[in-house]
Amino acid sequence: MWFYVEKVLIPYERMDAAAHQRPRGNLSDLYPRWLGARELLLHGRSPYSDEVTVRIQEGYYGRPLDPSRADDPKDKQGFAYPVYVVFLLAPLLAFPFGVVRIFFYWFLAALTAGTAWLWLRSLRWRLRPLAIAGIALVTLGTFPAVQGIKLQQLSLLVAGLLAGSAACVVSGYLLLAGALLALATIKPQLAWPLVAWLMGWAFSKWSARRNLIFGFGIVMVGLLGGAEMILPGWLRMFAEALGRYHRYTQNQSVLDQLLPWGSAGKVVAAIAVIGCAWVLWQVRDEPADAVGFGSATAMIMALTVLVVPMFAPYNQILLLPAVLVLARDRSKFLSRSTGLRFLYLAAGFAIAWQWIASIGLSAVYLFWSPALASRGWKWPFFSTFAIPVLIFALIFIEVRIATRSASQKAT
C-alpha cells in the first residue's frame, strides 16, 4: 500500500495537477490549523479571517487560489475547526513547519499503531504480543491510515483520543475517559456520536458512572472558556466558517454519495441513527467490561463513518473497532444463514480489495510499465463506499442479535 501511494498515486496526482495548472504546496492538512494557531496565539489575528485564509493558501497550495481559474481547487482551506484546537497545537508553534511536519508524521504513525492496541483493550480481546503487533502493522497498511499519515490529518489524532477514551472507560478511569472525549471534540462531527452514547450510558447509572460526565464537563468548560478568552465571539466565527466550508467543498456523507436521489441518503442516515439509538437504549445498563458494551461502542464508530458529512477515506480509520469485533466473532457469522455468511464474506473482500489492487498495481509498476500502473490509479478505491455500509450492517446485526438473546434469557 505504501509503495502504491508513493510510486503510483502521488506521481499521478502530480502529473494531473501539472496538466491542469493546479497548485501544489505542502498539502499538509495540519498546516491550516498550525498557521491559524500561530496567527492567533503569537499575533492576535483571528484564524477565521480572510487574511489568514490567504496566508494558509500560500503555504498549502503554494499560492493564493484564483477564482477566475476553473481548474483551481474549490477547497479554500479556511480554518474550520473550533478555536480551542490551538491549545493542542500550542507546543508546536515554536518550531518551523518543516520540523513540525516531520514530527507529526511519525507521531501519527505511532498513534495509529497505538490506536489498534487501545481498541483491543477496550474490546477485551486478549491476544499475544505478536498478534497485537501484526494487527497494528496491518492497520498502518490500510489506505485510510496511509492517507491520513501522509496528509497529517487530525482525524487520526481524534481516532486515537476516542480509542483512548473507550479504553479508559473499560479500565475504570472514567475521569480521564471524559477528559479525552472532550479533547476529541476538536473535530465535533467525528466525536459527538460517541459522546452522545457514553453520556447516555453514564447517566443511566449516575452514581457509579458520574465521573465520566464530570471529566468531560470540566475539560469542555475549560476549552470553551479558554477559547472565549483568547478570541471573544469565536463560536459565531466558527459557525460561519463551517458554513463556508460546506458550501465550497459540498461535502456529503457516504450515504449521500451512494444514494444521490434527493434526500434518500439523509433518510437512510436518519433510519440508521434511530435504529442504533433503539439498540443502545437496550444495552445502556451493560457494564463497561461486558462484551455488549464494546460491540455497541464499535457500532457507534461505524455509524459515525456512515453518516458524517464527509466521505474522505482517512475517516474510515474509525471503522477499526467494528472490524476487530467482526474478526473476533467471525464464527458467529460463518455458522449462521447463507445470507449472513455472504454479507460477511463480501465485507471481507471489500476490505481486502485495497491490498489486492495495490499489490497488482505495484507489480505492474515493477515488472511491466509505470505508465500503465498510473492509468489504474483508481483501482484501490473501488470498494471505498461499500466498506462502511457492509461493516455497519454487520456490526448492527451482531449487536441486535446479542441484545435479543440477552432479553430472551432475562424473560
N, C-alpha and C positions, 0 to 999 in steps of 0.2 A: 504493500500500500504506500509506504513512504517513497519507494522507488518510482511508482506510478505518478505520485504527486510531483516529485522533483523533476522527473525526466519527460513526462508526457503532459500532465495537466498544466503546470506552470509555464512551460515553453509555449503551449498552445495559447494560453491567456495572453502572454507577451506578444505573440505573433498577431493575434486578433486585435489587441489594443493598438499595435503599430499600424495595422491595416486601416483602422478607423480613427487614427489620431486621438485615441483615448488616453488621457493622462494616467501615469502610474508613479506614485511617490513611494512612501514607506509602506502603505497599505496595511498598517497595523491598527486593529480595532481598539487597542489600548491608547493610541496616540490622541484621539479627540478627548478622551477622558483625562489623560495625563496633562495635556496642554490646558484644558479647561480648569483643572485643579490648580495648575501653576499660575494661570492668569488671575484666578480668584484669590488664592492664599498669598501670593507674592506681590501682586499688583493691584488687587482690589477691583478687578474687572469682572462683570457678570459673565459666566461661561455660556449663557444663553444668548448673548448679544451677537448681532450681525458681524461686528468687528472681530470677535473671537472666532466665529464660524469661518470667516475668510482666512484667518491665520491657520486654522485647522486644515482647511483645504490645501493651503500651500505646502504643508508637510505631508498630509495623507495622499494627495493626488500629485503633488509636485508643482501645482499652480492653482489659482482660484478657478472654479468652474465658470464656464461661459454659456449662459442660456441660449445664445444665438447658434451654438454648435449642436446640431441634432444628435451627434454621437457621444457627447459628453455624458458622464454618469448622472443619473437623476437623484441619487442619494447625496445630499448636501453635507452629510457627516456633521450635522449640528449636534451640540451637546444635549442629548435627550435622556439623561439619567437624573434621578433625584440628586440634589446638590450634595447630600451627605456622602456620596461616593468619594468625595475629595478627602474625607477623613481616612479612608482605607489607602488612598494613594499618596497621602502626605509624606510618608517616609521615602518615597521615590523621587520627590521633587528636587532634591539637592544634586541629583546626578543628570548628566546629559542623556537625551533619549536613546542614543545608541547603546549606552551601557544598560539603561533600564530595559530596553527591548531584549537584550541577550539574557539578562537575569530573569525577566518574566517568562520568556520562552521555556527555560529549564524549570522554573518554578511551576508552571502549568503542567509540564510533563510529569514532574514528581507528584504534583497534587492529583492529577488524573489517575495515576497508578494507585495512589493512596485512597482515592475515592472508591475504587473497586474493593479494597480491603475494608473500608468503612461500611460499605453496603453489605458485605459478607457478615460483618459483626452485627449489623442491625437486623439482618435476616436470621441470625443464629445458625448460620450454616458453617459448621466447623470443618475445615479442610487442613491438610498438611501444608507446611510452608511452600513446598514445591508447587502444589496445585494453586495456591494463592498467587504465587509469582507468575504462574502460567496465565491465570485469569487477568492479572494486571498487564502482562505483555500483550495479550490478545486485545484488551481494551485499548491500549496505546496504538494498536494496529488497525483500529476501525477508522473509517473515513471521518466520522464526526470528531473523533479525538485529534486526528491529524490536522483537519481543517481548523479546529479551534486553537490548537497549539501554534500552527503557522500564522494565524491571524491575531494571536494573543487576545482571544475573545474572553470577555469577562463571564460569559455563560459557563465556562469551565470552573471559574472561581466560585460562582454561585452553586454549581453542582457539587463542588467539594463542601461548601458550607451546609447545604441541605443534607448531604450524606453524613457529615459530622453531627448535625443536629439529631438526625434519626438514630445514629449510633449512641449518642449521649442519652437519648430517651430510653433506649433499650437497656443501657447500663445503669440507669437510675440517676444520672446527673442532669436533673430537669432544669435547674437554673442556667447551667451552661448551654443546654439544648435550646432554651428560649433565646439566649443571647445570640447564638449562631444563627438561629432562624431570623432574628431581626436584622442581622448583618446581610443576610441573603436577599433582603428586600431592595438592595441596590438595583436589582432587576425585578421589579414588582410582578410583572406578568409571569415570571417563572416561579416565584416564591409563594405567591398568595394562595394557590390551591393547597399546598402543603400546610401553609399557615392556618387556613380555614379548618383543615382536617385535624391538625394537632390541637388547635384551640378548642374545637368541639369535643375532642377526646378528653382534654384536660378538664373542661367544665363539667363533663358527665360525672366525674368523681373529684369534686373540688378539693376536699380535704387532703386527699392523697397526691393530687397532681397539680396543685396550685402554683408550685414553684416554677413550672414551665411557663405559666402565664406571667408570673412576676418577672422572670428573666427576660421574656420577650418585651413586656411592657416597659421595664426600666431602660433597656437599651434603645427601644424605639423612641421613648421620650427624650433620651439623651441625643439621639441622632436628629430628631425633628427640631428639638430646641437649639442644638448647636448649629444646625443649618440655618435656622431663622436668625441667629445671632450674626453669622458671617455674611448672610445675604437676605435681608428682610424682604418678604414678599416672594420668596423663591418658589413657593408652591404654585402660584399663578403663572410664573415664568415657565416652570416645568410643564404645567398643563398645556400652555401654548406651544412650547417646543415639541411636546409629544404629538399634539395635533398636526403641526407642520411635518413632523417626521412621518406620520402615517399617510399624509397627503402626498408627499413627494416619493415615498417608497412604495405606496399602495400595497403594503404588506397584507398577506392573507394567511389563514391557518391552513394546515394540511387538508382539512375537510373542505375548505373553500376552494382549494386547488383541485381536489378530486370531484367536487360537486359544484361546478361553476354556474348552475342554473338558478338565477335569482337568489333567494335566501336559503337554498337547500342545505348548504354547508352549515349555516348557523342553526337551522332547525335540528339537524342531526347532532350538532355540538350540544345544543340545549338538552336533547334527549339523553346524550351520554352523561352530562353533568347531573341530571335528575336521577338517572339510573345509579350513578356512583353514590350520590347523596343518600339514596334509599338503602343501598347495601351498607354504607358506612354507618348509618344510624343503627343497624343491627349489630355491628361489631364495636360500637363505641365503648362498651364496658370491658373489652378484652384487655388483659394486662399487656404491658409493653413487650414482655419477653415471650408472648404467645405467637404461634405461627400465623394466626389470623391477622394479628396487628401488622406484622411485617409484610404480608401479602397485600393488605389494604393500603399500606403506605406506598408499595410498589405500584399499585393500581392508580393512585393519585398522580404519581410521577408520569405514568403512561398517559393519563388523561391530559396532563399539562401539555405534553408534546402534541397531542391531537388537536387541542382547541386553542392554544395560544396563537395570537395573530402574527405569526412569523414561522415560516417553514424552512428556515436555514438548517442544513444538515447538522451543524455543530450542536444545535439544541437537542438532538437525539441522544446525546450522552446521558440525558435524564431517563432514557429507557433502560439503563443498565440494571437497576434493581428488579424490574419486571423480567428482563431476560434471565437474570440469575435465578429468580423464583421458578421460572418455566424450565430452566435447565435442571434445577434441583428436583422438581416434581414431575419430571418427564414421564415416569412410569404411570402416573395418574392419567395422562393424556393418551399415551400409546396403548393403554389397556381398555380404553372406552370405545365409543361408537366410531364407525368408519369416517363419518363426517368430521368428528373432532380430531381424529388422527390425521386426516388430510389437512385440516386447518393448521395443526401443529407442524407438520412437515413442510407446508407452504411457508410458514413463518421462518422455519429453519433455513429453507432455501433462499428466501428473500434476504435474510441476514448474510448468508454465505456468498450471495451473488457478488457483493462488493469485492471480495477476495478472488472469486473465480474470474471476474472481469479484469481486475488489476493485474493478476498473475498473467492472464492471457495477453494483455497489452504490453506488459513488461517483457514477455517472451518475444512478441512481435518486434519490440524496440531493439532487443539484444541480438536476435538471430535473423531478422528479416529487414525491416525498414522503419527508422524513427518517424519518417513522414507518414507511413501507413498507420503506425500506432497513434500518431497525433489525430488522425481523422476519426479514430474510435474513442476519443476522449470522454464521450458521454456514457459509455457502457456501464461503468460502475454506479451511475446514478439511476439506472432503470428501475431499481426497487426502492428508491428513496421514499416515495409516498406510500408504498404498500406496507413497509415495516411498521410504522406507528399504528396503522389500522389493525393489522394482524396481531401485533403484540397486545394492544389494548383489548381486543376481543377475547384473546386467550386468558389474560390476567383477570378480566372481568368475570369470565366464566368460572375460573378457578375460585375466586373469592365468593361468587354466588353459590357455587356447589358447596363450599365449606360452610357458609352461613346456613344453608338449607339443612345440611347434615347436623349442624350443631342445634338448630331449633327442633329438629325431629328427635334428637336424643333428649333434649330438655323436656319435651312433652311425653 
